[in-house]
Amino acid sequence: MEKIKNLLEILMVSTRLGLSSFGGPTAHLGYFHEEYVRRKKWMDEKSYADLVALAQFLPGPASSQVGMGVGLMRGGVLGGLASFIGFTLPSVIVLIAFALLLTTYDVADAGWIRGLKIVAVAVVAHAVMGMAKKLAPDLKRKAIVLLALIGTLMWQTAFTQVGVILIAALIGFLIYRDQADTDDAETRFPISKKIASLCLVLFFALLFLLPVIKEVTGSYWIAVFDSFYRSGSLVFGGGHVVLPLLEQELVPNGWITQEEFLAGYGATQAVPGPLFTFAAYLGAVMNGWFGGLFATFAIFLPAFLLIVGALPFWDSLRNNRKVKGAIMGVNAAVVGILISAFYTPIWTSSIVEPIDFALAAVLFSMLAFWKLPPWIVVVTGAIGGMLISLI
């Protein structure tokens, strides 16, 4: 009974986040931090930062993997599934409905979209401030933050984040190997390393065998599954990177037109949740509602297998004194990466006029000083955006 209650709580909290988390992966990390660390206290700052760092290492949708990881730590494999379903399903339903209706209404310039972009500015700013205070308290780690910030701003490629984190790990190991933080992370992880190993084996088996099975059988559905699975497996650097991969897989095959692809991308920007749910729209255009669910499963499966497979080993490593210095460096780098993403694309695409900054300041104050729930901030931002568009 207690397990069921726990799973329902995970599902409810993640669904609330799935309904209100606008602004892309960096904003999602801010929402997660506010809900799971500050409000629910399901994990401490260090555990959350470690989980974010791991998600940056792994291919796939980083924010979704962080959400899955929180669910896994809280309730095992079923908890991870509950967290994934809650965070992903709202946008999947909306995008499948959009694909089936093929509406021609253009929401790209809607006032409430403008307001939700500004909400993302407030949310990420609040998250970055909280994480920086905890994870970069001394000058050495502040220097790592600065180097990570500069590196990810100057070289914006899919692999820059991974390179920055590896360099930060080396710097942290060299600086803090003899004075690593002695506070062990307060985390339990109810999954065995045997199950984790099986998930890693399955991930690589599907990645290498699906193309072979597709050629041997000539099955349309296996070909579709292979395209979405491979796209979800080979993406570093966030959801936007998956778009050219999906376009290359689907449009030349004649499965979807260029116009349909771009229309779906515009709609995906208007809904909360992970950008990878774009697959739900694409699958629904190709094969109806079942195709939408099928494509969603295929593109998110690699992320789930990787986070389940990697977390138990990561959980052991991060409490090993020999690697704690490296983790401290990585955590500082994550703060720099978040600040970089805060500037571009979040700030540059959201704060265009002085009135945008004014609304962002109000929303930030509501979140940071008045401690209002994030959903109230989201609603206020949407209304504010509509009012601004009327001026």
C-alpha positions in Angstrom: 0.0 0.0 0.0 2.8 2.4 0.9 4.5 1.6 -2.5 1.3 2.4 -4.4 0.9 5.7 -2.5 4.5 6.6 -3.2 4.1 5.9 -7.0 0.9 7.9 -7.1 2.7 10.8 -5.5 5.5 10.6 -8.0 3.0 10.5 -10.8 1.0 13.5 -9.5 4.0 15.7 -8.9 5.6 14.8 -12.3 2.3 15.4 -14.1 2.0 18.8 -12.5 5.5 19.6 -13.8 4.6 18.2 -17.2 1.6 20.6 -17.4 3.6 23.7 -16.3 7.2 23.2 -17.4 7.7 25.5 -20.3 10.9 26.9 -21.7 13.1 24.0 -22.8 15.5 21.6 -20.9 17.4 24.2 -18.9 14.1 25.6 -17.6 12.9 22.1 -16.8 16.0 21.6 -14.6 15.0 24.8 -12.8 11.4 23.5 -12.3 12.7 20.2 -11.1 15.1 21.9 -8.7 12.3 24.0 -7.3 9.9 21.1 -6.8 12.1 18.1 -5.9 14.9 19.8 -4.0 13.4 22.9 -2.5 9.8 22.0 -1.9 9.5 18.2 -1.7 13.1 17.7 -0.4 13.2 14.3 -2.1 16.9 14.8 -2.6 19.6 17.1 -1.5 21.5 19.7 -3.6 24.5 17.5 -4.1 22.5 14.5 -5.3 20.5 16.7 -7.7 23.7 18.3 -9.1 25.3 14.8 -9.5 22.2 13.6 -11.4 22.3 16.6 -13.7 26.0 16.0 -14.3 25.3 12.4 -15.2 22.5 13.4 -17.6 24.9 15.8 -19.3 27.3 12.8 -19.9 24.6 10.6 -21.4 23.0 10.9 -24.9 19.4 11.7 -25.0 17.0 14.3 -23.4 18.9 15.5 -20.3 15.9 17.0 -18.5 13.8 13.9 -19.1 16.6 11.7 -17.8 16.9 13.9 -14.7 13.2 13.5 -14.1 13.4 9.7 -14.6 16.4 9.6 -12.3 14.4 11.3 -9.5 11.6 8.8 -10.0 14.1 5.9 -10.0 15.7 7.1 -6.7 12.3 7.6 -5.1 10.5 4.5 -6.3 12.7 2.2 -8.3 11.9 1.2 -12.0 8.2 1.8 -11.5 8.9 5.2 -9.9 11.1 6.1 -13.0 8.2 5.1 -15.3 5.7 7.1 -13.3 7.9 10.1 -13.4 8.4 9.7 -17.1 4.7 9.2 -17.9 3.7 12.2 -15.7 6.2 14.6 -17.2 5.8 13.5 -20.8 2.1 12.5 -21.3 0.5 16.0 -21.3 2.6 17.3 -24.2 2.2 13.9 -26.0 -1.6 14.2 -25.8 -1.6 17.8 -27.1 0.8 17.1 -30.0 -1.0 14.0 -31.1 -4.3 15.9 -31.1 -2.6 18.7 -33.0 -1.4 16.2 -35.6 -4.8 14.6 -36.0 -6.6 17.9 -36.3 -3.8 19.5 -38.5 -5.0 22.9 -37.4 -3.7 25.9 -39.3 -3.7 28.3 -36.4 -0.2 29.8 -36.0 0.7 30.1 -32.2 4.3 31.2 -32.8 3.5 34.9 -32.2 0.8 34.4 -29.5 1.1 36.7 -26.5 0.9 33.8 -24.0 3.9 32.1 -25.7 5.9 35.3 -25.2 4.9 35.3 -21.5 5.9 31.6 -21.1 9.4 32.4 -22.5 9.8 35.1 -19.9 8.7 32.6 -17.2 11.6 30.4 -18.3 14.0 33.4 -17.6 12.7 33.7 -14.0 12.8 30.0 -13.3 16.3 29.4 -14.6 17.7 32.5 -12.9 16.3 31.3 -9.6 17.7 27.8 -10.1 21.1 29.0 -11.1 21.4 31.3 -8.1 20.5 28.4 -5.7 22.8 25.9 -7.2 25.7 28.4 -7.5 25.5 29.2 -3.8 25.7 25.6 -2.8 28.0 24.1 -5.5 30.5 27.0 -6.0 31.2 28.4 -2.6 34.9 29.0 -3.0 37.0 30.9 -5.5 38.4 27.8 -7.1 35.0 26.4 -8.0 33.8 29.9 -9.1 36.8 29.9 -11.5 35.6 26.5 -12.9 32.1 28.0 -13.3 33.5 30.9 -15.2 35.6 28.6 -17.5 32.6 26.3 -18.2 30.5 29.4 -18.9 33.0 30.8 -21.4 33.7 27.5 -23.0 30.0 26.6 -23.7 29.3 30.2 -24.9 32.2 30.4 -27.3 31.9 26.8 -28.8 28.3 25.9 -29.1 28.5 22.4 -30.4 26.8 19.1 -29.4 29.9 17.8 -27.7 31.1 20.9 -26.0 29.2 20.2 -22.8 30.7 16.7 -22.5 34.2 18.1 -23.1 33.7 20.9 -20.5 32.5 18.4 -17.9 35.5 16.1 -18.6 38.0 18.9 -18.2 36.2 20.1 -15.0 36.4 16.6 -13.6 40.1 16.5 -14.2 40.6 20.0 -12.7 38.4 19.1 -9.7 40.3 15.9 -9.1 43.7 17.7 -9.2 42.6 20.5 -6.9 40.3 18.7 -4.4 41.6 15.1 -4.3 43.0 15.6 -0.8 40.3 17.9 0.5 37.1 16.5 -1.1 33.8 17.3 0.4 33.1 14.9 3.3 29.3 15.1 3.1 28.0 11.9 1.6 25.0 12.3 -0.6 21.8 11.3 1.2 20.4 9.0 -1.6 19.1 5.5 -1.8 18.9 3.7 -5.1 16.6 0.6 -5.1 17.9 -1.0 -8.3 20.6 -3.7 -8.5 23.7 -3.5 -10.6 22.6 -6.7 -12.4 19.4 -5.0 -13.7 21.5 -1.9 -14.5 23.9 -4.1 -16.6 21.0 -5.7 -18.4 19.6 -2.3 -19.4 23.0 -1.2 -20.7 23.3 -4.4 -22.8 19.8 -4.0 -24.1 20.6 -0.4 -25.1 23.6 -1.3 -27.2 21.9 -4.5 -28.6 19.0 -2.5 -29.9 21.2 0.2 -31.3 23.3 -2.2 -33.4 20.8 -4.9 -34.2 17.7 -2.9 -35.2 19.3 -1.7 -38.5 20.2 -5.3 -39.3 16.7 -6.6 -38.4 15.2 -3.8 -40.5 17.2 -4.9 -43.6 16.4 -8.6 -43.1 12.7 -8.3 -42.5 11.9 -5.2 -44.6 9.2 -4.4 -41.9 7.9 -0.8 -42.0 7.3 -0.7 -38.2 10.8 -1.9 -37.4 12.1 0.7 -39.8 10.1 3.4 -38.0 11.2 2.1 -34.6 14.8 2.0 -35.7 14.7 5.6 -36.9 13.3 7.1 -33.7 15.4 4.8 -31.5 18.6 5.8 -33.2 17.7 9.5 -33.1 17.1 9.2 -29.4 20.3 7.3 -28.8 22.8 9.6 -30.6 21.8 13.0 -29.4 24.1 15.0 -27.2 23.3 18.6 -26.2 19.6 18.7 -25.8 16.4 18.3 -27.6 17.1 20.8 -30.4 19.9 18.6 -31.7 17.5 15.8 -32.4 15.6 17.8 -35.0 18.0 17.5 -37.9 18.4 13.8 -37.1 14.7 13.3 -37.3 14.3 15.3 -40.4 17.1 13.3 -42.1 15.4 10.1 -41.1 11.8 10.9 -42.0 11.5 13.5 -44.8 13.8 11.7 -47.4 11.9 8.5 -46.8 8.6 10.2 -47.7 7.1 9.4 -44.3 6.3 13.1 -43.7 6.5 16.3 -45.7 8.8 19.2 -45.0 5.8 21.5 -44.3 4.3 19.0 -41.9 7.6 18.7 -40.1 8.0 22.4 -39.6 4.4 22.9 -38.5 4.9 20.3 -35.8 8.1 21.9 -34.7 6.3 25.2 -34.2 3.5 23.5 -32.2 6.1 21.7 -30.0 7.5 25.1 -28.9 4.0 26.0 -27.5 3.6 23.0 -25.2 5.2 22.2 -21.9 7.4 19.2 -21.3 10.4 17.8 -23.2 11.1 18.7 -26.9 11.5 15.0 -27.6 7.7 14.8 -27.6 8.0 16.2 -31.1 8.2 12.5 -32.0 4.5 12.1 -30.8 3.4 14.6 -33.4 5.6 13.0 -36.2 4.4 9.5 -35.4 0.7 10.7 -35.3 1.0 12.4 -38.7 2.5 9.1 -40.1 0.3 6.5 -38.4 -2.5 8.1 -36.3 -2.6 8.1 -32.5 -1.0 4.7 -32.2 1.9 5.9 -34.4 2.3 8.9 -32.0 2.6 6.6 -28.9 4.8 4.2 -30.8 7.3 6.9 -31.9 7.3 8.4 -28.3 8.1 5.0 -26.9 10.9 4.5 -29.4 12.6 7.8 -29.0 12.5 7.8 -25.2 13.5 4.1 -24.7 17.2 4.8 -25.0 17.1 7.5 -22.4 15.4 5.2 -19.9 17.7 2.3 -20.5 20.8 4.5 -20.1 19.6 6.2 -16.9 18.6 2.9 -15.3 21.9 1.4 -16.4 24.2 4.2 -15.3 22.7 5.4 -12.1 23.6 2.5 -9.8 27.3 2.7 -10.8 27.2 6.5 -10.6 25.7 6.3 -7.2 28.7 4.2 -6.0 31.3 6.3 -7.7 30.1 9.7 -6.4 30.5 8.6 -2.7 34.0 7.2 -3.4 36.5 9.6 -1.8 38.9 9.2 -4.7 36.5 10.6 -7.2 34.7 13.2 -5.0 37.1 15.9 -6.0 36.2 15.3 -9.7 32.5 15.4 -8.9 33.0 18.7 -7.1 34.6 20.1 -10.3 31.8 18.7 -12.5 29.1 20.2 -10.2 30.7 23.6 -10.6 30.9 23.1 -14.4 27.2 22.3 -14.5 26.4 25.7 -12.9 28.5 27.4 -15.7 26.7 25.4 -18.3 23.3 26.4 -16.9 24.4 30.1 -16.9 25.5 29.8 -20.5 22.1 28.2 -21.5 20.4 31.0 -19.4 22.0 33.6 -21.7 21.4 31.8 -24.9 18.9 30.7 -26.0 16.7 31.6 -23.0 17.5 35.2 -22.4 18.3 36.2 -26.0 15.0 34.7 -27.3 12.8 36.0 -24.4 14.0 39.4 -23.3 13.6 41.7 -26.3 12.2 44.9 -24.8 12.4 46.6 -21.4 8.8 45.5 -20.6 10.0 41.9 -21.0 12.6 42.4 -18.4 10.1 44.1 -16.1 7.8 41.1 -16.3 10.8 38.7 -15.7 11.7 40.7 -12.6 8.1 40.4 -11.3 8.0 36.6 -11.9 11.5 36.1 -10.4 10.3 38.0 -7.2 7.2 35.8 -7.0 9.3 32.7 -7.1 12.4 33.7 -5.1 11.1 36.2 -2.5 7.4 35.5 -2.1 7.9 31.7 -2.5 4.8 31.2 -4.7 4.1 27.8 -6.4 5.6 27.6 -9.9 2.2 27.0 -11.5 1.1 30.4 -10.3 4.2 32.0 -11.8 3.4 30.2 -15.1 -0.2 31.4 -15.2 0.9 35.0 -14.3 3.6 34.9 -17.0 1.1 33.7 -19.6 -1.4 36.5 -18.7 1.4 39.0 -18.6 2.6 38.0 -22.0 -0.9 38.5 -23.5 -1.2 41.9 -21.9 2.2 42.9 -23.3 1.1 41.9 -26.7 -1.8 44.2 -26.5 0.3 47.2 -25.7 
